[in-house]
Amino acid sequence: MAMKRLHFGVGDPIPYTYGGAFRTTVDVAKILEAKYGIMEAFAKDNEKEILQILRDQAKRYVGQTMRGGEPDLQPAFEKIRRMFKNYILTKKLDGRVKGVPTAASLRGVNHRFKRPFARRAARASFWDTGLYVSAFKTWVA
């Protein structure tokens, strides 16, 4: 029997404009992971807290099963998703990963505006439209 593993990635592919080209959130996540190792760094930096979340959820999982209910891992996955969002928004990678903060974040590039490249205050790297972070997903396989 194969050992199950915890995975981080993105959910369903959502259309995305990245670097002037049409891509999906899955494409963008692969590019960003290859270049910056964002999810890998998140996992390493938060390993103890993630393990504790999983331990706590495992206790609830066993209790739910023993009471005849349907066990659910989603509460733990949701906590991890919120941790990832906070990790990005609090700029945890700045100065620790080569190229972070990104030039686009320092210029305040924001594709939610009509003029995305207009000068604005700096923003968190990897938080342009919010799609990448909102598509973050945790699963066991």
PyMOL commands that set and color helices and strands:
alter all, ss='L'
color gray80, all
select helices_A, chain A and resi 25-36+38-45+47-66+74-89+103-107+131-134
alter helices_A, ss='H'
color red, helices_A
select strands_A, chain A and resi 6-10+15-18+21-24+136-140
alter strands_A, ss='S'
color yellow, strands_A
deselect
rebuild
show_as cartoon
